[in-house]
Amino acid sequence: MAGPDARFVRHVERPWTSVTFEGSRHTFGLRFEGCDAIAAGEAFIAALPDHEFAIPGQLVAEATVAEVDHTLAPIPVLALRCELLMLKDA
């Protein structure tokens, strides 16, 4: 979804539960370097919250971009921290 210019830089998974649901919260980082890659990153930011995920046995209840960091020097970089709340599909 993020495209070939995205570089995956980290991933953390934590268990998540409520009274009626069980799942996990995933936090991951993406890095886009260069002007063309940054344009792809900005398109990813716009598309993520409404994206329809197809993950067998899972429902994505929430998908957000939690943090955005732009750097111009020495090269343009867009760094993102994203979060997905995934629930077990019973």
C-alpha positions, 0 to 999 in steps of 0.5 A: 500500500505504501509503494516501492519507495517506502522503507519499513524501519520498525514494528512493535506489536502489543496485545490488546483486549476489551470486554468484547474483543481481543486483538493486537495493536501494531505500531510501525515506522515508514521512511520516504526519501526524496521528492517522489517518495515523499509524494507517495508518502503523502498519498499513503497518509491520505489513504490509510484511514479509509483503506479496506484491509483484507487480512484473513482472520483479522479485522482492522478496527483502526488505522492511523498515522500517529506521527509525521516528521519532515526533514529537508536536509541533507535530503528530503525525508518523510518519516511516519509512525503508524498504528493499526488496531487489529481484532481477531475475526471470530 
